[in-house]
Amino acid sequence: MRTTLKFEGVTELILEKAVKLGLARSKTDALRMGIFALNKEYQLVKDIEKELVQRKLKKEVMEMKTKGIKYLSKEQALSKYK
């Protein structure tokens, strides 16, 4: 996901300080760190790996539906390896 943001005032000052003090390599990295801190504080995503796998599977299912592709049966999938 690409997003363009413009910060002014206190937010900009905090991002610049994080970079100046060496806490982050860039303002973008400082934002990333803030997002992880937000997740750590509020447990927005409890099992990150599970959530990513579910998101990937959901995307693949939607792509298969749009292309009209169907799942192989267990027998069809294993027939290649006999």
Sequence and secondary structure as in RCSB ss.txt:
>XXXX:A:sequence
MRTTLKFEGVTELILEKAVKLGLARSKTDALRMGIFALNKEYQLVKDIEKELVQRKLKKEVMEMKTKGIKYLSKE
QALSKYK
>XXXX:A:secstr
        THHHHHHHHHHHTTS SSHHHHHHHHHHHHHHHH SSS HHHHHHHHHHHHHHHHHHHHT     HH
HHHHTT 
